[in-house]
């Protein structure tokens, strides 16, 4: 069976800090932009169901394959492209210098730079969507609440102040901000 989430079907294009990546209907990918670190070298990818370009400062690109494994290209100084151990993944998110994978059991895996606490997701459960920004990771829980990791030691703009959010159906983070879409459209 193909392991895809609703988000994987919807996420057909993603803009990163230095490149844009698109998922084609045949399961291949195309990327344009700065290719200094090979972050646009996705032409050989096949069987892809979701793509993500590195957020603010990120110079890597990640692809989720239909079998739940993950591929990555680009800058790998912090190990953000070391995704070969990712299995049973249903969604991916490329951050500034980390990569996040959501597993089918609602837990989260992270590789790359763990500075600022952005990898502190071991206790997360019942997650249905993830997003990765410059120095943070955000997770949407099945009950509509939101969790965040990674604001320790970085300029605090309130990007992790999501503890009282409820009735959320989608989250997004990029540089130093987090956005939540509520079920009523606000």
C-alpha contacts under 8 A as a table, 3 or more apart, distances in Angstrom:
res1	aa1	res2	aa2	distance
1	X	67	X	7.84
2	X	66	X	5.33
2	X	67	X	6.12
2	X	68	X	7.87
3	X	66	X	5.88
3	X	67	X	6.26
3	X	68	X	5.89
3	X	88	X	7.62
3	X	89	X	7.52
3	X	90	X	5.92
4	X	7	X	7.86
4	X	8	X	5.67
4	X	9	X	6.94
4	X	49	X	7.02
4	X	66	X	6.92
4	X	68	X	7.96
4	X	90	X	5.32
4	X	91	X	7.48
5	X	8	X	5.05
5	X	9	X	6.60
5	X	90	X	5.77
5	X	91	X	6.89
6	X	9	X	5.33
6	X	10	X	6.40
7	X	10	X	4.98
7	X	11	X	5.79
7	X	91	X	7.35
7	X	129	X	7.79
8	X	11	X	5.35
8	X	12	X	7.82
8	X	49	X	5.93
8	X	50	X	4.92
8	X	90	X	7.34
8	X	91	X	6.26
9	X	12	X	7.21
9	X	49	X	6.72
9	X	50	X	7.05
11	X	14	X	7.27
11	X	23	X	7.96
11	X	50	X	6.00
11	X	51	X	7.04
12	X	22	X	5.70
12	X	23	X	4.91
12	X	24	X	7.37
12	X	50	X	6.63
12	X	51	X	7.03
13	X	20	X	7.32
13	X	21	X	5.69
13	X	22	X	4.16
13	X	23	X	6.05
13	X	51	X	6.95
13	X	52	X	7.71
14	X	20	X	5.74
14	X	21	X	5.42
14	X	22	X	6.42
14	X	51	X	6.85
14	X	52	X	5.59
14	X	53	X	5.85
15	X	18	X	7.95
15	X	19	X	6.20
15	X	20	X	4.30
15	X	21	X	6.46
15	X	52	X	7.73
15	X	53	X	5.91
15	X	55	X	7.81
16	X	19	X	5.24
16	X	20	X	5.75
16	X	21	X	7.97
16	X	52	X	7.66
16	X	53	X	4.50
16	X	54	X	4.87
16	X	55	X	4.76
16	X	56	X	6.55
16	X	58	X	7.00
16	X	59	X	7.91
17	X	53	X	7.58
17	X	54	X	6.17
17	X	55	X	5.17
17	X	56	X	4.47
17	X	57	X	5.37
17	X	58	X	5.82
17	X	59	X	7.07
18	X	33	X	6.14
18	X	34	X	5.49
18	X	54	X	7.80
18	X	57	X	7.46
18	X	58	X	7.29
18	X	59	X	6.45
19	X	31	X	6.83
19	X	32	X	5.66
19	X	33	X	4.28
19	X	34	X	5.69
19	X	35	X	7.60
19	X	39	X	7.48
19	X	40	X	7.12
19	X	53	X	6.76
19	X	59	X	7.80
20	X	31	X	5.53
20	X	32	X	5.51
20	X	33	X	6.34
20	X	53	X	6.41
21	X	29	X	6.95
21	X	30	X	5.71
21	X	31	X	4.14
21	X	32	X	6.58
21	X	40	X	7.54
21	X	51	X	6.82
21	X	52	X	6.95
21	X	53	X	6.22
21	X	61	X	7.63
22	X	29	X	5.59
22	X	30	X	5.30
22	X	31	X	6.20
22	X	51	X	6.89
23	X	27	X	6.57
23	X	28	X	6.10
23	X	29	X	4.59
23	X	30	X	6.61
23	X	48	X	7.35
23	X	49	X	7.39
23	X	50	X	6.72
23	X	51	X	6.44
24	X	27	X	5.61
24	X	28	X	5.37
24	X	29	X	5.65
24	X	30	X	7.38
25	X	28	X	7.33
26	X	47	X	7.73
27	X	46	X	5.55
27	X	47	X	4.69
27	X	48	X	4.65
27	X	49	X	6.23
28	X	43	X	7.14
28	X	44	X	7.61
28	X	45	X	5.56
28	X	46	X	4.75
28	X	47	X	6.45
28	X	48	X	5.94
29	X	42	X	5.92
29	X	43	X	6.14
29	X	45	X	6.31
29	X	46	X	7.50
29	X	48	X	7.30
29	X	51	X	7.80
30	X	40	X	7.48
30	X	42	X	6.13
30	X	43	X	6.06
31	X	39	X	7.94
31	X	40	X	4.81
31	X	41	X	7.26
31	X	42	X	6.62
31	X	43	X	7.97
32	X	35	X	7.68
32	X	40	X	5.98
33	X	40	X	7.13
34	X	39	X	7.64
34	X	40	X	7.45
35	X	38	X	4.92
35	X	39	X	5.43
35	X	40	X	5.36
35	X	41	X	7.63
36	X	39	X	7.37
37	X	59	X	6.79
37	X	60	X	7.68
37	X	74	X	4.87
37	X	75	X	5.17
38	X	41	X	5.28
38	X	60	X	7.72
38	X	73	X	6.28
38	X	74	X	4.54
38	X	75	X	7.18
39	X	42	X	7.61
39	X	59	X	5.98
39	X	60	X	4.79
39	X	61	X	5.41
39	X	73	X	5.26
39	X	74	X	3.87
39	X	75	X	6.95
40	X	61	X	7.19
40	X	73	X	7.57
40	X	74	X	7.43
41	X	44	X	7.65
41	X	73	X	6.69
41	X	74	X	7.76
42	X	45	X	5.45
42	X	73	X	7.39
45	X	48	X	6.89
46	X	65	X	7.64
47	X	65	X	5.46
47	X	66	X	5.79
48	X	51	X	7.50
48	X	63	X	6.23
48	X	64	X	5.56
48	X	65	X	4.29
48	X	66	X	5.93
49	X	63	X	7.50
49	X	64	X	5.72
49	X	65	X	5.65
49	X	66	X	5.73
50	X	63	X	5.79
50	X	64	X	5.12
50	X	65	X	7.33
50	X	91	X	7.18
50	X	92	X	7.45
51	X	61	X	7.42
51	X	62	X	5.75
51	X	63	X	4.48
51	X	64	X	6.32
51	X	92	X	7.37
52	X	61	X	5.83
52	X	62	X	5.19
52	X	63	X	6.45
52	X	92	X	6.80
52	X	93	X	5.59
52	X	94	X	5.56
53	X	58	X	7.58
53	X	59	X	7.70
53	X	60	X	6.28
53	X	61	X	4.49
53	X	62	X	6.39
53	X	93	X	7.76
53	X	94	X	5.72
53	X	95	X	7.91
54	X	57	X	7.13
54	X	58	X	4.05
54	X	59	X	5.51
54	X	60	X	5.13
54	X	61	X	5.80
54	X	62	X	7.87
54	X	93	X	7.89
54	X	94	X	4.54
54	X	95	X	5.03
54	X	96	X	5.67
54	X	97	X	7.51
55	X	58	X	5.02
55	X	59	X	7.98
55	X	94	X	6.24
55	X	95	X	4.68
55	X	96	X	4.90
55	X	132	X	7.08
55	X	133	X	5.43
55	X	134	X	5.91
55	X	174	X	5.61
55	X	175	X	6.82
56	X	95	X	7.27
56	X	96	X	5.43
56	X	133	X	6.66
56	X	134	X	5.18
56	X	174	X	6.23
56	X	175	X	5.18
57	X	96	X	5.04
57	X	97	X	7.50
57	X	134	X	6.62
58	X	75	X	7.95
58	X	94	X	7.53
58	X	95	X	6.13
58	X	96	X	3.94
58	X	97	X	5.59
58	X	134	X	7.46
59	X	74	X	5.88
59	X	75	X	5.39
59	X	96	X	7.50
59	X	97	X	7.82
60	X	72	X	6.93
60	X	73	X	5.59
60	X	74	X	4.16
60	X	75	X	5.41
60	X	76	X	7.43
60	X	80	X	7.70
60	X	81	X	7.18
60	X	94	X	7.26
61	X	72	X	5.54
61	X	73	X	5.46
61	X	74	X	6.33
61	X	94	X	6.73
62	X	70	X	7.06
62	X	71	X	5.75
62	X	72	X	4.32
62	X	73	X	6.69
62	X	81	X	7.70
62	X	92	X	7.20
62	X	93	X	7.38
62	X	94	X	6.33
62	X	99	X	7.82
63	X	70	X	5.68
63	X	71	X	5.16
63	X	72	X	6.21
63	X	92	X	7.31
64	X	68	X	6.56
64	X	69	X	6.15
64	X	70	X	4.67
64	X	71	X	6.56
64	X	89	X	7.51
64	X	90	X	7.57
64	X	91	X	6.84
64	X	92	X	6.49
65	X	68	X	5.57
65	X	69	X	5.41
65	X	70	X	5.81
65	X	71	X	7.49
66	X	69	X	7.37
67	X	88	X	7.52
68	X	86	X	7.88
68	X	87	X	5.48
68	X	88	X	4.57
68	X	89	X	4.57
68	X	90	X	6.18
69	X	84	X	7.48
69	X	86	X	5.75
69	X	87	X	4.83
69	X	88	X	6.54
69	X	89	X	6.24
70	X	83	X	6.05
70	X	84	X	6.68
70	X	86	X	6.15
70	X	87	X	7.36
70	X	89	X	7.58
71	X	81	X	7.71
71	X	83	X	6.48
71	X	84	X	7.12
72	X	81	X	5.08
72	X	82	X	7.54
72	X	83	X	6.89
73	X	76	X	7.96
73	X	81	X	6.24
74	X	81	X	7.22
75	X	80	X	7.78
75	X	81	X	7.48
76	X	79	X	4.97
76	X	80	X	5.45
76	X	81	X	5.45
76	X	82	X	7.66
77	X	80	X	7.42
78	X	97	X	6.48
78	X	98	X	7.46
78	X	112	X	4.79
78	X	113	X	5.12
79	X	82	X	5.25
79	X	98	X	7.53
79	X	111	X	6.31
79	X	112	X	4.38
79	X	113	X	7.05
80	X	83	X	7.46
80	X	97	X	5.87
80	X	98	X	4.65
80	X	99	X	5.39
80	X	111	X	5.32
80	X	112	X	3.87
80	X	113	X	7.01
81	X	99	X	7.21
81	X	111	X	7.60
81	X	112	X	7.39
82	X	85	X	7.67
82	X	111	X	6.69
82	X	112	X	7.61
83	X	86	X	5.32
83	X	99	X	7.98
83	X	111	X	7.15
86	X	89	X	6.71
86	X	101	X	7.33
86	X	109	X	7.74
87	X	103	X	7.56
88	X	103	X	5.50
88	X	104	X	5.89
89	X	92	X	7.45
89	X	101	X	6.05
89	X	102	X	5.49
89	X	103	X	4.27
89	X	104	X	5.95
90	X	101	X	7.49
90	X	102	X	5.74
90	X	103	X	5.65
90	X	104	X	5.78
91	X	101	X	5.86
91	X	102	X	5.16
91	X	103	X	7.36
91	X	129	X	7.17
91	X	130	X	7.37
92	X	99	X	7.30
92	X	100	X	5.64
92	X	101	X	4.57
92	X	102	X	6.32
92	X	130	X	7.33
92	X	131	X	8.00
93	X	99	X	5.88
93	X	100	X	5.11
93	X	101	X	6.56
93	X	130	X	6.70
93	X	131	X	5.53
93	X	132	X	5.52
94	X	97	X	7.76
94	X	98	X	6.29
94	X	99	X	4.60
94	X	100	X	6.37
94	X	131	X	7.89
94	X	132	X	5.90
94	X	133	X	7.68
95	X	98	X	5.05
95	X	99	X	5.77
95	X	100	X	7.57
95	X	131	X	7.88
95	X	132	X	4.44
95	X	133	X	4.67
95	X	134	X	5.62
95	X	135	X	7.30
95	X	136	X	7.69
95	X	137	X	7.82
95	X	174	X	7.61
96	X	132	X	7.60
96	X	133	X	5.94
96	X	134	X	4.18
96	X	135	X	6.39
97	X	112	X	5.92
97	X	113	X	5.64
97	X	134	X	7.25
97	X	135	X	7.78
98	X	110	X	6.84
98	X	111	X	5.61
98	X	112	X	4.19
98	X	113	X	5.49
98	X	114	X	7.38
98	X	132	X	7.84
99	X	110	X	5.61
99	X	111	X	5.43
99	X	112	X	6.35
99	X	132	X	7.42
100	X	108	X	6.96
100	X	109	X	5.78
100	X	110	X	4.54
100	X	111	X	6.79
100	X	130	X	7.41
100	X	131	X	7.68
100	X	132	X	6.84
100	X	137	X	7.73
101	X	108	X	5.69
101	X	109	X	5.13
101	X	110	X	6.31
101	X	130	X	7.65
102	X	106	X	6.49
102	X	107	X	6.07
102	X	108	X	4.71
102	X	109	X	6.54
102	X	127	X	7.50
102	X	128	X	7.61
102	X	129	X	7.01
102	X	130	X	6.65
103	X	106	X	5.52
103	X	107	X	5.47
103	X	108	X	5.99
103	X	109	X	7.52
104	X	107	X	7.45
105	X	126	X	7.44
106	X	125	X	5.50
106	X	126	X	4.59
106	X	127	X	4.54
106	X	128	X	6.14
107	X	122	X	7.74
107	X	124	X	5.99
107	X	125	X	5.08
107	X	126	X	6.67
107	X	127	X	6.16
108	X	121	X	6.40
108	X	122	X	7.06
108	X	124	X	6.83
108	X	125	X	7.79
108	X	127	X	7.59
109	X	121	X	7.40
109	X	122	X	7.71
110	X	119	X	5.88
110	X	121	X	7.91
111	X	114	X	7.78
111	X	119	X	7.62
113	X	118	X	7.96
113	X	119	X	7.84
114	X	117	X	5.67
114	X	118	X	5.42
114	X	119	X	5.04
114	X	120	X	7.85
115	X	118	X	6.34
115	X	119	X	7.80
115	X	135	X	7.49
115	X	150	X	7.47
116	X	135	X	6.48
116	X	136	X	7.59
116	X	150	X	4.75
116	X	151	X	5.62
116	X	152	X	4.60
116	X	153	X	5.71
116	X	154	X	6.61
117	X	120	X	5.40
117	X	136	X	7.60
117	X	149	X	5.94
117	X	150	X	4.13
117	X	151	X	6.70
117	X	152	X	6.07
118	X	121	X	7.73
118	X	135	X	6.00
118	X	136	X	4.73
118	X	137	X	5.51
118	X	149	X	4.87
118	X	150	X	3.56
118	X	151	X	7.23
119	X	122	X	7.92
119	X	137	X	7.29
119	X	149	X	6.86
119	X	150	X	7.05
120	X	123	X	7.78
120	X	149	X	5.89
120	X	150	X	7.31
121	X	124	X	5.33
121	X	149	X	6.87
124	X	127	X	6.94
124	X	147	X	7.99
125	X	141	X	7.51
126	X	141	X	5.43
126	X	142	X	5.61
127	X	130	X	7.50
127	X	139	X	6.08
127	X	140	X	5.52
127	X	141	X	4.27
127	X	142	X	5.92
128	X	139	X	7.43
128	X	140	X	5.74
128	X	141	X	5.66
128	X	142	X	5.75
129	X	139	X	5.77
129	X	140	X	5.13
129	X	141	X	7.34
129	X	170	X	7.24
129	X	171	X	7.44
130	X	137	X	7.26
130	X	138	X	5.65
130	X	139	X	4.50
130	X	140	X	6.32
130	X	171	X	7.35
130	X	172	X	7.90
131	X	137	X	5.92
131	X	138	X	5.19
131	X	139	X	6.52
131	X	171	X	6.79
131	X	172	X	5.47
131	X	173	X	5.84
131	X	174	X	7.99
132	X	135	X	7.76
132	X	136	X	5.97
132	X	137	X	4.57
132	X	138	X	6.30
132	X	172	X	7.72
132	X	173	X	6.00
132	X	174	X	6.58
133	X	136	X	5.19
133	X	137	X	6.28
133	X	173	X	5.14
133	X	174	X	4.01
133	X	175	X	5.22
133	X	176	X	7.13
134	X	174	X	6.13
134	X	175	X	4.74
134	X	176	X	6.71
135	X	150	X	5.74
135	X	151	X	6.92
135	X	154	X	7.82
135	X	175	X	7.49
135	X	176	X	7.71
136	X	148	X	7.00
136	X	149	X	5.56
136	X	150	X	4.20
136	X	151	X	6.27
136	X	160	X	7.85
136	X	173	X	7.94
137	X	148	X	5.69
137	X	149	X	5.25
137	X	150	X	6.30
137	X	173	X	7.80
138	X	146	X	7.13
138	X	147	X	5.79
138	X	148	X	4.39
138	X	149	X	6.48
138	X	171	X	7.43
138	X	172	X	7.60
138	X	173	X	7.13
138	X	178	X	7.99
139	X	146	X	5.71
139	X	147	X	5.21
139	X	148	X	6.29
139	X	171	X	7.44
140	X	144	X	6.52
140	X	145	X	6.12
140	X	146	X	4.68
140	X	147	X	6.58
140	X	168	X	7.50
140	X	169	X	7.59
140	X	170	X	6.91
140	X	171	X	6.52
141	X	144	X	5.51
141	X	145	X	5.38
141	X	146	X	5.85
141	X	147	X	7.51
142	X	145	X	7.38
143	X	166	X	7.97
143	X	167	X	7.51
144	X	165	X	7.95
144	X	166	X	5.32
144	X	167	X	4.60
144	X	168	X	4.57
144	X	169	X	6.16
145	X	163	X	7.59
145	X	164	X	7.64
145	X	165	X	5.65
145	X	166	X	4.64
145	X	167	X	6.53
145	X	168	X	6.20
146	X	162	X	5.96
146	X	163	X	6.48
146	X	165	X	6.25
146	X	166	X	7.29
146	X	168	X	7.53
147	X	160	X	7.98
147	X	162	X	6.48
147	X	163	X	6.52
148	X	160	X	5.48
148	X	161	X	7.91
148	X	162	X	6.96
149	X	160	X	7.03
150	X	160	X	7.67
151	X	154	X	5.73
151	X	155	X	7.71
151	X	156	X	6.78
151	X	159	X	7.58
151	X	160	X	6.35
156	X	159	X	6.95
157	X	176	X	6.68
157	X	177	X	7.17
158	X	161	X	5.14
158	X	177	X	7.31
159	X	162	X	7.62
159	X	176	X	5.85
159	X	177	X	4.55
159	X	178	X	5.24
160	X	163	X	7.93
160	X	177	X	7.98
160	X	178	X	7.25
161	X	164	X	7.74
162	X	165	X	5.34
165	X	168	X	7.07
166	X	182	X	7.74
167	X	182	X	5.53
167	X	183	X	5.96
168	X	171	X	7.48
168	X	180	X	6.09
168	X	181	X	5.53
168	X	182	X	4.26
168	X	183	X	5.99
169	X	180	X	7.45
169	X	181	X	5.74
169	X	182	X	5.62
169	X	183	X	5.74
170	X	180	X	5.80
170	X	181	X	5.17
170	X	182	X	7.32
171	X	178	X	7.22
171	X	179	X	5.62
171	X	180	X	4.50
171	X	181	X	6.34
172	X	178	X	5.75
172	X	179	X	5.18
172	X	180	X	6.57
173	X	176	X	7.39
173	X	177	X	5.72
173	X	178	X	4.34
173	X	179	X	6.22
174	X	177	X	6.31
174	X	178	X	7.07
181	X	185	X	6.46
181	X	186	X	6.07
182	X	185	X	5.44
182	X	186	X	5.34
183	X	186	X	7.38
